[in-house]
Amino acid sequence: MTVKISVLVSGRGTNLQSVIDAIECGEIQNAEITCVVSDKEEAFALKRAEKHGITGIFVNPAEFSSRQEYDDKLLEILKEKETDLVLLAGYLRIISASLIDAYKNRIINIHPSLLPSFKGLNAQKQAIDYGVKFTGCTVHFVEPDLDAGPIIMQKIIPVLENDTADTLAERLLVEENKAYREVVKLFVDGKLEVDGRSVKIKK
């Protein structure tokens, strides 16, 4: 059985590219990205999708009167594509509870901090401003509360004395790409088991 993946994006799509590459090289088997959906028409992630023959769809938020209406449209697309797994790859919109409920424990996000620390935007700047010595990234299942779902995997890197938010983000992106590929593979291989807030990786 092939796991059908839909990816929601807003920007460059570097984590999207990481998963595409892992599928194409056979690192992730029995999986297919069926569509990439963006809330921004100029998102470079859509060009990445086009380059690899993946359907790219721009859904304009200005055409909807509420977040709920927008997410109803997304849900329609996800169902049409027979989506098994939804990936958020730099997707900047908060998702409504109805969409999360429809794909409970099947929507995965990556956040550039060691959650529960430094939620929301500008996580790298938050880490530097707070003076932490280590930070990282967190891959987690999505719940209605922001950056609060069960944690699947975390990667850790040191914060260097001369780091800026930009240099920290650049180094962290390498670990984000690795973590997302690893987690998608675990999901596709049926090795993730959610028990309350705990996510167990089956052998």
N, C-alpha and C positions, 0 to 999 in steps of 0.2 A: 504493500500500500504506500502511495506517495503522499507525504504530508504537504498540503497546500498552504503556502505562506503569503500573507499580504503585509505590506510594509507601509506605515504612515510616516511621512517626512515633512520637514519644513525648510531644510537647508542643503548643505553640501552633500550629505549622504555618505560619509566616510564609513560609518558602521554598516550601512547598506552594502557598500562595495565589498567590505570584508566578508559578509555572509554570501554575497554573489560569488566571490572568488572561491570560498570554501566549498560551495555546491559544485561549481564548475570543475574544480580539481579533484573532486571525489572525497574530500575530507568529510563533508556532510553528504550522506547518501540517502536515497528515498525521500528527497525533498525538492520542492519546486516553488520559486517565487512567482505567483500568478499575476500580481499587480503591485504597483507602487502608487500610493495616493498622497497628493500634496495639497496643503492649504495655501501654498504660495506658487503662483504660476512660474516665477523665475527660479525656483529651487533647482540647483544643479543636480540634485538627486534624480530628477525626472530625466535629465540627459544621460545619466548613468544607466537608468532603466532602459532607455531607448537604445543605447549602445549594445546592450546585451539581449535585445529582443523581448524585453519585458514590457507589458502594458503599463503605461504611465497615465494617471488620471489627475487632473486639476479640479478640485471642488472648491469653488469660490465662496468664502464665508459671507461675502457681501450680499449674496443672493438668498440668504436665510435669515429669518427674523430672530432666531434664538440658537443657543448652543445645542439644545435638544433637537431642533429641526435639522441642524447640520449633521449631528451624529446619527439621526434617523436615515439620512442619505448615505452616510458611511456604512451603516449596518446593511442597507440595501445592496451596496456594492460588495461588501464582504460575503454576504449570503449568495449573491449571484456568482461569485468566484469560488464558492464552496470552500471557504477559508477554514483551515484547521488551527492555524496559529497566526496571531497578529503581533508584529514587531513595531515598536516605536523607535525610530532612528532619527533623533534630533527633531522630534515632533513637538511643537511648542504650544499646542492647545491642550487645555484640561478636558479630559474625556468624561462624558456624562455616565451616571450610574447605570442607565439602561444598556448602554453599549458594553460596559464592563460585566454586567450580569449575563449578557448574552454569550460572552466569551470568558466566563469565570476560569481563572487559572490557565488561560490561553492567550493572554495579552502580556507581553514582556517589554520592559523598559530598561534602559541603562542610564545611570545618573553619575556625574563626575565627582562623587565624593563617597566617603564611607558612611553611608546612611546608618543611623538616623541623623548624623551630623550634616549640617550645611545643605539643607533642602532648598528647593526652588532655584532661581536663576543665579548666575555668577558664583557658582560653588567654589571655583578655584580662588577667586578674589576673597571670598569669605574665609577660606582656609588660611590664606596668607595673612589676612587682617587679624585673624584670631591667634596666629603664631604657632600653629600646630607643626610638629616635626615630620609627621607622616600624613599622607592623604591617599586617595585611591578612587576606585570606581565600584559601583554596585549594580549588579543585574538583578532585577526583582520582578515578581508578578505585580500587575497593576490592580490597585483597589481605589475606591472613590476618594480616599484621603490622599493628598499630594505626597508622592515619594514615600509611601508608607506600606506598600505591599510586602509579602513574604520574600525574604532575601534568598536568592539562589546562589550567587557567587560574588566574591569581592576580590579585587586585586589591590595591592598596596605599593606605593612608591614614596621615597623620601621627599620632603620639601627642602630644597637647597636654599642656602642663605641669600643667594643672588637671584632667586626665582621671582619672576613677575607672574601675574595671572596668565599671560600669554605663553610664557615658556613652560609653566606648569601644565597648562592645558595641552600643549604640544607633546610633552613627554607622556602625559596621562593617556592621550589618544591611542598610543601604541598598545597600552594595556586594555583599553576599552575594546579595541578591535579584536584582540585575543579572547577576551572574556565573552564577548557576544557570540563569536564563532563557537566557542566551547559550549555555551549554554544552549544554543540552537541545536547543536549536535546531540546533547543530552536529552532535550525535549523530543527530537525526532526519533531517537533511539528508544524512547519510552522509559528513560531512567530517572525521571523526576517524580517525586512523590510528595505532595503537600499535606502536612499534618498540622493544622492550625497555623501558627506563624513559622513553623519549621519546615524547611524544604530538604528532604533527604535525597541523596543521590544513590540509586540502587546499583549494585555491582552487576 
